[in-house]
Amino acid sequence: MAAQITDAHRRFLQVLMSNGITEASEARKLHQHCCETDKVYYAHDKLDEFISTINSHLQPLFMQIRKGISEEDGKAHYAVVNLAKTEVTKMASDYTEMELELFRKAMDLIILSENGFASSTDILNLADQLKTKKMKKKEAEQVLKVFVEDKWLSEKNGEYTLHTRCIIEMEQYILSNYQDVARKCNICHSLAIQSQVCDSCGIGMHLPCVRKYFRGQTDPRCPKCNEFWSCDTP
């Protein structure tokens, strides 16, 4: 039988949904705040248990709070995922078909790239090739800005990649639609977009996971095939 859900659980879920994505340290503070506000039992090491209770009640609604890792710094994040809609169409209520087509094209470039990034130039060059309606570059720049604000894309020095929120929410979609290139990190088992790949056996690892795994090693070897790790460790 599922554990009883309280106002603290409901409050926690509400904030998580309005945030889109929440870093683990913030989620821990929120957990404490919700429990103390509603005067229910709080233990600092029981966040996963607390979330598990919420998830048991979300299950019939085909929703779930999922944990994911930031590819930039390796920090854990939480996001509420709609399991009934695993495709990009889950964004359909927020964006026009034209904007979604641009997002799909940006996603293609990012996932099919070697380093998990696509330049703004390459994405904007696709704006006038959209099937729905050609988009002016100025307009496309504005749309990309919105995708960054809404935490679907991240941008750094004119280079775009998938935001942690996007990776958590779209993991199943990406794994099934990009089967030839999409892979999970061999260390944390989350979807890896920005990763290093073993030349010998082809496994991938997130850069923060590579950094952590090979820390202090002078002769880095693949955790799966034990061959020398030829990539420069970050």
DADA-V109398 format. One record per pair of residues at least 12 apart in sequence whose C-alpha atoms are under 10 Angstrom apart, sorted by the first residue. I is the first residue (numbers start at 0). J is the second residue. Records with the same first field share a line. If there is no record, write none. Layout:
I->J ; J
This chain:
0->55
1->51 ; 52 ; 53 ; 54 ; 55 ; 56
2->48 ; 49 ; 51 ; 52 ; 53 ; 55 ; 56
3->52 ; 53 ; 55 ; 56
4->49 ; 52 ; 53 ; 55 ; 56
5->33 ; 34 ; 37 ; 39 ; 52 ; 53
6->33 ; 34 ; 36 ; 37 ; 38 ; 39
7->29 ; 30 ; 31 ; 32 ; 33 ; 34 ; 35 ; 36 ; 37 ; 38 ; 39 ; 40 ; 49
8->30 ; 33 ; 34 ; 37 ; 39 ; 49 ; 50 ; 52 ; 53
9->33 ; 53
10->29 ; 30 ; 32 ; 33 ; 34 ; 36 ; 37
11->26 ; 29 ; 30 ; 31 ; 32 ; 33 ; 34 ; 49 ; 50 ; 53
12->29 ; 30 ; 50 ; 53 ; 54 ; 57 ; 64 ; 78 ; 79
13->79
14->26 ; 29
15->29 ; 64 ; 77 ; 78 ; 79
16->64 ; 77 ; 78 ; 79 ; 80
17->79
18->77 ; 78 ; 79 ; 149 ; 150
19->77 ; 78 ; 79 ; 80 ; 149 ; 150 ; 151 ; 164 ; 165
20->64 ; 65 ; 66 ; 67 ; 76 ; 77 ; 78 ; 79 ; 149 ; 150 ; 162 ; 163 ; 164 ; 165 ; 167 ; 168
21->66 ; 75 ; 76 ; 77 ; 78 ; 79 ; 164
22->66 ; 67 ; 68 ; 69 ; 74 ; 75 ; 76 ; 77 ; 78
23->46 ; 66 ; 67 ; 68 ; 74 ; 75 ; 76 ; 77
24->74 ; 75 ; 76
25->76 ; 77
26->46 ; 75 ; 76 ; 77
27->43 ; 44 ; 45 ; 46 ; 47
28->43 ; 46
29->46
30->42 ; 43 ; 45 ; 46 ; 49 ; 50
31->43 ; 46
34->49
47->66
50->63 ; 64 ; 65 ; 77
51->63 ; 64 ; 65
54->79
57->79 ; 81
58->82
60->81 ; 82 ; 83
61->80 ; 81 ; 82 ; 83 ; 84
62->79 ; 80 ; 81 ; 82 ; 83 ; 84
63->78 ; 79 ; 80 ; 81 ; 82 ; 168
64->77 ; 78 ; 79 ; 80 ; 81 ; 167 ; 168
65->77 ; 78 ; 79 ; 80 ; 164 ; 167 ; 168
66->78 ; 79 ; 80 ; 163 ; 164 ; 167 ; 168 ; 189
67->163 ; 164 ; 166 ; 167 ; 168 ; 170 ; 187 ; 188 ; 189 ; 190
68->163 ; 164 ; 166 ; 167 ; 187 ; 188 ; 189 ; 190 ; 191 ; 205 ; 207 ; 208
69->162 ; 163 ; 164 ; 166 ; 167 ; 189 ; 191 ; 205 ; 207
70->160 ; 161 ; 162 ; 163 ; 166 ; 189 ; 190 ; 191 ; 192 ; 193 ; 194 ; 204 ; 205 ; 206 ; 207 ; 208
71->162 ; 163 ; 193 ; 205 ; 206 ; 207
72->205 ; 206 ; 207 ; 208
73->187 ; 205 ; 206 ; 207 ; 208 ; 210 ; 211
74->163 ; 207
75->163
76->163 ; 164 ; 167
77->163 ; 164 ; 167
78->163 ; 164 ; 165 ; 167 ; 168
79->164 ; 167 ; 168
80->164 ; 165 ; 167 ; 168 ; 169
81->168 ; 169
82->168 ; 169 ; 171
84->168 ; 169 ; 172
85->168 ; 169 ; 170 ; 171 ; 172 ; 173
86->168 ; 169 ; 170 ; 171 ; 172 ; 173 ; 175 ; 176
87->99 ; 100 ; 102 ; 103 ; 165 ; 168 ; 169 ; 172 ; 173
89->168 ; 169
90->151
94->142 ; 145 ; 146
95->131
96->130 ; 131 ; 132
97->126 ; 129 ; 130 ; 131 ; 132 ; 133 ; 134 ; 139 ; 142
98->126 ; 129 ; 131 ; 132 ; 134 ; 138 ; 139 ; 142 ; 143 ; 146
99->131 ; 142
100->125 ; 126 ; 129 ; 130 ; 131 ; 132
101->122 ; 123 ; 125 ; 126 ; 127 ; 128 ; 129 ; 130 ; 131 ; 134 ; 139 ; 142 ; 143
102->122 ; 142 ; 143 ; 146 ; 151 ; 152
104->121 ; 122 ; 123 ; 125 ; 126 ; 128 ; 129
105->117 ; 118 ; 119 ; 121 ; 122 ; 123 ; 125 ; 126 ; 143 ; 152 ; 159 ; 160 ; 161
106->122 ; 151 ; 152 ; 159 ; 160 ; 161 ; 173
107->122 ; 173 ; 177
108->121 ; 122 ; 159 ; 160
109->122 ; 158 ; 159 ; 160 ; 161 ; 192 ; 193
110->160 ; 161 ; 173 ; 177 ; 180 ; 181 ; 191 ; 192 ; 193
111->177 ; 179 ; 180 ; 181 ; 192
112->180 ; 192 ; 193
113->180 ; 192 ; 193 ; 194 ; 195 ; 196
114->160 ; 192 ; 193 ; 194 ; 195
115->158 ; 159 ; 160 ; 161 ; 191 ; 192 ; 193 ; 194
116->153 ; 154 ; 155 ; 157 ; 158 ; 159 ; 160 ; 161 ; 192 ; 193
117->154 ; 157 ; 158 ; 159 ; 160 ; 161
118->154 ; 155 ; 156 ; 157 ; 158 ; 159 ; 160
119->139 ; 140 ; 143 ; 154 ; 156 ; 157 ; 158 ; 159
120->136 ; 140 ; 157 ; 158
121->158
122->136 ; 139 ; 140 ; 143 ; 158 ; 159
123->135 ; 136 ; 137 ; 138 ; 139 ; 140 ; 143
124->136 ; 139
125->139
126->138 ; 139 ; 140
127->139
143->159
146->161 ; 162
147->159 ; 160 ; 161 ; 162
149->162 ; 164 ; 165
150->162 ; 163 ; 164 ; 165
151->163 ; 164 ; 165 ; 166 ; 168 ; 169
152->164 ; 165 ; 166
153->165
160->192 ; 193
161->192 ; 193
166->189 ; 190 ; 191 ; 192
167->189 ; 190
169->190
170->183 ; 189 ; 190 ; 191
171->190
173->190 ; 192
174->190
180->192
181->203
182->194 ; 196 ; 201 ; 202 ; 203 ; 204
183->202 ; 203 ; 204 ; 205
184->196 ; 202 ; 203 ; 204 ; 205 ; 206 ; 208 ; 209
185->202 ; 203 ; 204 ; 205 ; 208 ; 209 ; 221 ; 222 ; 223
186->202 ; 203 ; 204 ; 205 ; 208 ; 209 ; 211 ; 212 ; 222
187->204 ; 205 ; 208
188->203 ; 204 ; 205
189->204 ; 205
190->203 ; 204 ; 205
191->203 ; 204 ; 205 ; 206
192->204 ; 205 ; 206
193->205 ; 206 ; 207
194->206 ; 207 ; 208 ; 209
195->208 ; 209 ; 228 ; 229 ; 230 ; 231 ; 232 ; 233
196->221 ; 228 ; 229 ; 230
197->220 ; 221 ; 222 ; 223 ; 224 ; 225 ; 226 ; 227 ; 228 ; 229 ; 230
198->221 ; 226 ; 227 ; 228 ; 229 ; 230
199->221 ; 223 ; 224 ; 225 ; 226 ; 227 ; 228 ; 229
200->221 ; 223 ; 224 ; 225 ; 226
201->221 ; 223 ; 224
202->221 ; 222 ; 223 ; 224
203->221
204->221 ; 222
206->232 ; 233
207->232 ; 233
208->233
209->221 ; 228 ; 230 ; 231 ; 232 ; 233
210->232 ; 233
211->232 ; 233
212->232
213->228 ; 232 ; 233
214->232 ; 233
219->231 ; 232
